[in-house]
Amino acid sequence: MVDTILSQVQPDISVISRRGLSNTLRKGKSKIHRRYQPTLSCAVPRGMAAKVVARLSSHDWHRNPDLIALRQQGYVPYTRRNDPHFLPKPMRLSARSESREALNALSMALAANCDYNPDSDYAFEVMVPFEQIAAAMGCLHVYGNGRKAYDSPLHALSVQEQLGYVIALRGQDTDSGQNKPLRLWLTEKFFTSRGIAVEEIRHWLGQFRQWAIRNGLTESLRKKYERHLLRVERIGIDLKDRHSLRNRLKQIKRWVVSPDLARDKQAKVRELQQGLDGLENREAERLDLILDGLQANVSELGKAKRKRQNPLYQAFVAWSTSGKVMTHQVNALEMEVSREHPALLNTDPEAYYKLLLERAGIL
């Protein structure tokens, strides 16, 4: 009799749901509304990143027309994007404070970790994994068994994708086996919707290029971007077979390039073409100058091709991007060899990269 009464009072844990089990174990304790409050908790680099983050921090999401139009239509969850029978539910115009905080923190974290180098193949790529973005927002939760969760940043990213502010390339994560955002790019609407004019962005990018040239960082930035491309290609998230995505990213790059610079480039090309046409009408002895220039160009192309085909160079690039060595150690090794042999890279690249591999302990 007593056992029957106890079985009616205490439910069988083996047949209740996981949510019911959690509520049973939490009986008498208050439910956790949210574990973390989204806020930017990472260091912001100086320069263009700091300027963009400063402009984003004062954005009022209550007055964002894109968000208002999206909430009038209703959000579409990521798991229901390909469902033709799903009908989004209209929402109230003003978003909750939790949603606004997550959108604001995500925007600043993306802007702080974005690539603002105008010489990159695709503009405004986020150079860190999304897990690190969630940690920069202060919303990365690690359970006791090692599982990591960041639902609030994922929901905020889905909203910004539907707003057209962010382009996300999703794929299967090798660690968890789940579909996660693996590469992110910022679109032009990400900036213009916050009141940043196109002329300001082009001016900031020009300042970034001048700063890199003045400090001699163009080569290091190019090598850093090449290592990033090799890393994503090794993981299998390159853009070789994604033609529509590449066209969209090229469209953003064309939007970044100033029309004045494009017109100046076309004018220079026409001027050079006219100069070549004039050389053809001059005396024949001027032909040797053209041949010398062509020979110099062919020599430069041959040097670049030999460098790409150099197995020692390929071995050094594979070692430096393997993840077994830190980037600052690779840079320190290159600076040490260049300081000891300043002209070795230009005179004998094979010996240069062989010496690097010997110093690294590969050979």
Residue pairs with C-beta under 8 A, 6 or more apart in sequence:
11 20
11 24
13 21
13 24
16 24
34 98
34 152
35 141
36 138
36 139
36 141
36 152
37 101
37 138
38 98
38 101
38 102
38 104
38 105
38 106
38 137
38 138
38 139
38 152
38 153
38 156
39 101
39 105
39 137
39 138
40 53
40 57
40 105
40 108
40 109
40 112
40 136
40 137
40 138
41 135
41 136
41 137
41 138
42 109
42 112
42 113
42 135
42 136
43 112
44 50
44 53
44 108
44 112
45 112
47 116
47 204
47 207
47 208
47 211
48 116
48 204
48 205
48 207
48 208
49 111
49 112
49 114
49 116
51 204
52 111
52 114
52 191
52 196
52 204
53 108
53 111
53 112
55 194
55 195
55 196
56 104
56 107
56 108
56 111
56 194
57 104
57 108
59 104
59 107
59 194
59 195
61 67
61 95
61 99
61 100
61 103
61 104
62 94
62 95
62 100
64 193
66 163
66 164
66 165
66 189
66 193
67 95
67 103
67 159
67 163
68 93
70 159
70 162
70 163
71 90
71 91
71 92
71 93
71 95
72 90
72 91
72 93
73 88
73 90
74 87
74 88
74 89
74 90
74 91
75 88
75 91
75 158
75 159
75 162
76 86
76 88
76 162
77 158
78 154
78 158
80 86
95 103
98 152
99 156
99 159
102 137
102 139
102 152
102 153
102 155
102 156
103 156
103 159
103 160
105 137
105 138
105 139
105 156
106 133
106 137
106 153
106 156
106 157
106 160
107 160
107 165
107 190
107 194
109 133
109 136
109 137
110 126
110 133
110 166
110 184
110 186
110 190
111 186
112 136
113 126
113 127
113 128
113 132
113 133
113 136
114 124
114 125
114 126
114 127
114 186
115 123
115 124
115 125
115 126
115 127
115 225
116 124
116 204
116 205
116 208
117 208
117 209
117 212
117 221
117 225
118 205
118 206
118 208
118 209
118 256
118 257
119 209
119 218
119 221
119 222
120 225
121 225
121 229
121 253
122 185
122 246
122 249
122 250
122 252
122 253
123 185
123 249
123 252
123 253
123 256
124 185
124 186
124 187
124 190
124 252
124 256
125 183
125 184
125 185
126 133
126 183
126 184
126 185
126 186
127 228
129 182
130 150
130 153
130 157
130 180
130 181
130 182
130 184
131 140
131 148
131 150
133 153
133 184
134 140
134 150
134 153
137 150
137 152
137 153
139 150
139 152
139 153
140 148
140 149
140 150
141 148
141 149
141 150
142 148
142 149
143 149
147 176
154 181
157 166
157 168
157 181
157 184
160 166
160 190
161 167
161 168
163 189
163 193
164 187
164 189
165 186
165 187
165 189
165 190
165 193
166 184
166 185
166 186
166 187
166 190
167 184
167 185
167 186
167 187
167 245
167 248
167 249
168 181
168 183
168 184
169 181
169 182
169 183
169 184
169 237
169 239
169 242
169 245
170 179
170 180
170 181
170 182
171 179
171 180
171 182
171 236
171 237
172 178
172 179
172 180
173 179
173 180
173 182
174 235
182 232
182 235
182 237
183 232
183 237
185 249
185 252
187 252
188 198
188 252
188 255
188 256
191 201
192 198
198 255
201 256
202 256
202 258
205 256
206 258
211 217
212 218
212 221
220 331
224 327
226 317
227 317
227 320
227 321
227 327
229 238
230 317
230 321
231 321
231 323
232 238
234 321
239 245
239 246
239 249
276 290
279 286
279 290
306 349
307 313
307 349
310 349
310 350
310 353
312 350
312 353
312 354
312 357
313 349
313 353
315 353
315 357
315 362
316 353
316 356
316 357
316 360
319 325
319 357
319 360
319 362
320 327
320 330
325 360
333 356
333 359
333 360
334 356
336 359
337 344
337 352
337 355
337 356
337 359
338 344
338 345
341 352
341 355
344 351
344 352
344 355
345 352
354 363
357 363
